[in-house]
Amino acid sequence: MSFDLPRNVILPVDAIDVRLDPGPHPFERDNGQAISENWQREIAANPALFDGTVVLLSELALHDRRLVGRCHAVNYSTFTLWRQRRAGSGAEHAYGHAMLVAGDNALVAIRMGAHTVNAGRVYFAAGSFEPMDFRDGLVDVDFNMIREVREETGLDFSGITRDTHYHALSTPRGTVIFRRYRETASADELARRIRAFVATEAEPEIEGPVIIRHAGDLPDGLMPHMKPLIEWHFAAADGTSDLGPEA
């Protein structure tokens, strides 16, 4: 098992070849009792947690602007223990971020709901890869991004303009694969639509939208990986570099 990619730097990515291995992840296989005991503590503290299925990496590398990796489906209970023991675990986490760019070049993020594991934290609408996000064993990152945005905000990104390339930022806490999606509506209008959607949900995942208008506009609760993404976006004079037609 190996992880071979630069850390703490944003890099362009032309292709993503991350495949789902049908076998068990060694971390889950080797820590069954600890996973079960930790999960009992987790649900005692937050009964709203659901032991669904996510994926954990056992390999990830960047070669010639191509992300290549292997991952395994695991229970969410496994993921919660791994978050506490990630150093030297032989596992890492990767996830997609659709960066919503409004017509006025502001970014529109979300603040997570009080009942979620990331309660109060601010980042772009996103979720871990799940088995449904794989096509013939290969992860479809855009499907994951579009699905998560729709589930959390009600917005449909399937037909809007997006960047030609992905980018990736890898830190010791995980690797975010991101792509800018550009809407023509203003940030205020997009925030209004998101709030209207949240109001219709019986148990919304998010508290609501968060508008970020410039590189120094860093809201309380911002996840650590977000600051470099925000600075990267606003570093361009108008934020439109690398935009291309929908893929």
C-alpha positions in Angstrom: 0.0 0.0 0.0 1.4 3.4 -1.0 0.6 7.0 -1.2 2.8 9.0 -3.5 1.8 12.5 -4.2 2.9 16.0 -3.2 1.3 17.4 -0.1 -0.1 20.9 0.6 0.1 22.1 -3.0 -2.7 22.5 -5.6 -2.0 20.5 -8.7 -3.8 20.2 -12.1 -5.2 16.8 -12.8 -6.1 15.6 -16.3 -7.6 12.2 -15.5 -8.7 10.2 -12.5 -8.1 6.4 -12.4 -9.3 5.4 -8.9 -10.7 1.9 -8.9 -12.9 0.0 -6.4 -11.3 -3.2 -5.1 -14.0 -5.7 -4.2 -11.8 -7.1 -1.3 -11.9 -5.8 2.2 -9.8 -2.8 3.3 -7.0 -4.1 5.6 -7.8 -1.4 8.2 -11.4 -2.7 8.5 -10.3 -6.4 8.4 -7.8 -5.9 11.2 -9.8 -3.6 13.6 -13.2 -5.2 13.8 -13.6 -5.1 17.6 -12.2 -1.6 18.0 -14.6 -0.4 15.2 -17.6 -1.9 16.9 -16.7 -0.5 20.3 -16.0 3.0 18.9 -19.2 3.0 17.0 -21.2 2.4 20.2 -19.6 5.5 21.6 -20.2 7.5 18.4 -24.0 6.8 18.3 -24.4 7.3 22.0 -23.0 10.9 21.4 -25.0 11.4 18.1 -27.9 9.0 17.6 -28.5 10.6 14.1 -25.4 8.9 12.7 -26.0 6.2 10.1 -23.7 3.3 9.5 -23.8 3.4 5.7 -21.1 2.6 3.1 -18.2 4.9 2.1 -14.8 4.1 0.5 -11.3 4.3 1.9 -8.1 4.4 -0.2 -5.4 1.8 0.1 -3.3 3.5 -2.7 -3.1 6.9 -4.4 -0.4 8.4 -6.6 -0.1 11.2 -9.0 1.8 10.5 -12.2 1.9 12.8 -15.2 -1.2 14.7 -14.0 -3.1 11.5 -13.6 -4.4 10.4 -10.2 -4.2 6.6 -9.9 -5.5 4.8 -6.9 -7.3 1.8 -5.3 -10.1 1.9 -2.7 -12.4 -0.4 -0.8 -16.0 -0.1 0.4 -16.1 0.2 4.2 -18.8 0.8 6.8 -19.1 4.4 8.1 -18.3 3.0 11.5 -14.9 2.0 10.1 -14.4 5.5 8.8 -15.1 7.1 12.2 -12.4 5.0 13.9 -10.0 5.6 11.0 -10.4 9.4 11.5 -9.0 8.9 15.0 -6.2 6.6 13.9 -5.2 7.7 10.5 -1.5 8.1 11.1 0.2 4.9 9.9 -3.1 3.2 9.2 -2.4 2.3 5.6 -5.6 4.1 4.6 -6.4 7.6 3.3 -9.5 9.5 2.3 -10.3 11.2 -1.0 -13.4 13.2 -1.8 -14.8 15.5 -4.5 -15.6 19.2 -4.3 -17.7 21.1 -6.8 -16.8 24.7 -6.3 -19.8 26.8 -7.0 -18.9 30.0 -8.7 -21.7 32.6 -9.0 -22.2 35.0 -11.8 -20.5 37.7 -9.7 -17.5 35.5 -9.1 -18.3 34.9 -5.5 -18.1 31.3 -4.1 -21.1 29.7 -2.6 -20.3 27.1 0.1 -22.5 25.5 2.8 -22.6 25.2 6.6 -23.3 21.7 7.9 -26.3 21.0 10.1 -26.1 20.6 13.8 -27.0 16.8 13.7 -24.2 15.9 11.3 -20.6 14.7 12.0 -19.2 18.0 10.7 -21.8 20.2 12.5 -21.2 23.9 11.9 -18.3 23.4 9.5 -18.1 25.3 6.2 -17.0 23.8 2.9 -18.4 23.2 -0.5 -21.4 20.8 -0.7 -19.7 17.4 -0.8 -19.6 13.8 0.5 -17.4 10.8 0.5 -17.3 8.6 -2.5 -19.8 5.7 -2.2 -20.1 2.5 -4.3 -22.8 4.2 -6.4 -20.3 6.7 -7.7 -18.3 4.0 -9.5 -18.9 3.0 -13.2 -17.4 -0.4 -14.1 -15.2 -0.1 -11.0 -13.9 3.4 -11.9 -14.9 6.4 -9.8 -17.0 9.0 -11.6 -16.0 12.1 -9.7 -18.4 14.5 -11.4 -21.4 12.1 -10.7 -20.4 12.2 -7.1 -20.1 16.0 -7.1 -23.4 16.6 -8.9 -25.2 14.0 -6.7 -24.0 15.5 -3.4 -24.7 19.1 -4.5 -28.3 18.2 -5.4 -28.9 16.2 -2.2 -27.6 19.0 0.1 -28.7 22.2 -1.8 -31.3 21.2 -4.4 -29.2 22.8 -7.1 -28.6 20.8 -10.3 -25.1 21.1 -11.8 -25.6 18.6 -14.5 -25.9 21.1 -17.4 -23.7 24.0 -16.3 -20.3 25.1 -17.4 -17.4 23.5 -15.6 -13.6 23.8 -15.6 -11.8 21.8 -18.3 -9.5 20.2 -15.7 -9.7 18.9 -12.2 -7.3 20.0 -9.5 -6.3 18.2 -6.4 -5.0 19.2 -3.0 -3.5 16.5 -0.8 -2.9 17.0 2.9 -2.2 14.5 5.7 -5.9 14.6 6.4 -7.1 13.7 2.9 -7.1 14.5 -0.8 -9.7 16.8 -2.2 -10.4 16.6 -6.0 -12.1 19.7 -7.1 -13.6 21.4 -10.1 -15.2 24.8 -10.5 -18.8 24.9 -11.7 -20.1 28.3 -12.9 -23.6 29.5 -12.5 -24.9 32.7 -14.2 -27.1 33.7 -11.2 -25.7 36.0 -8.5 -24.4 34.6 -5.2 -27.4 36.2 -3.4 -29.8 34.5 -5.8 -28.1 31.1 -5.4 -28.2 31.4 -1.6 -31.9 32.2 -1.8 -32.5 29.0 -3.8 -30.5 27.0 -1.4 -32.4 28.4 1.6 -35.7 27.7 -0.1 -34.7 24.1 -0.6 -33.5 23.6 2.9 -36.8 24.9 4.2 -38.6 22.1 2.4 -36.5 19.3 4.0 -37.7 17.5 7.0 -34.1 16.8 8.2 -31.8 19.0 6.0 -28.1 18.0 5.9 -27.0 21.7 5.9 -27.8 24.7 8.0 -27.7 26.9 4.9 -25.5 28.6 2.3 -22.3 30.7 3.0 -21.2 33.3 0.4 -17.4 34.0 0.1 -16.7 37.1 -1.9 -12.9 37.5 -1.7 -9.8 35.7 -0.6 -9.9 37.3 2.9 -13.6 36.5 3.4 -13.1 33.4 5.6 -16.1 32.5 7.6 -16.1 30.9 11.1 -16.1 27.2 11.0 -14.2 27.0 7.7 -12.6 23.6 7.2 -8.8 23.8 6.9 -8.5 22.6 3.3 -10.9 25.4 2.2 -8.5 28.4 2.7 -6.1 27.4 -0.1 -9.0 26.6 -2.5 -10.5 30.0 -1.9 -7.1 31.8 -2.3 -6.5 29.8 -5.5 -9.8 30.8 -7.0 -9.5 34.5 -6.3 -5.8 34.6 -7.3 -7.0 34.8 -10.9 -8.0 38.3 -11.9 -11.6 37.3 -12.7 -11.7 33.7 -11.6 -12.4 32.4 -15.1 -9.2 30.7 -16.1 -9.4 27.1 -17.1 -13.1 27.3 -17.8 -14.4 25.2 -20.7 -17.6 23.7 -22.0 -19.4 21.1 -19.9 -17.7 17.7 -20.0 
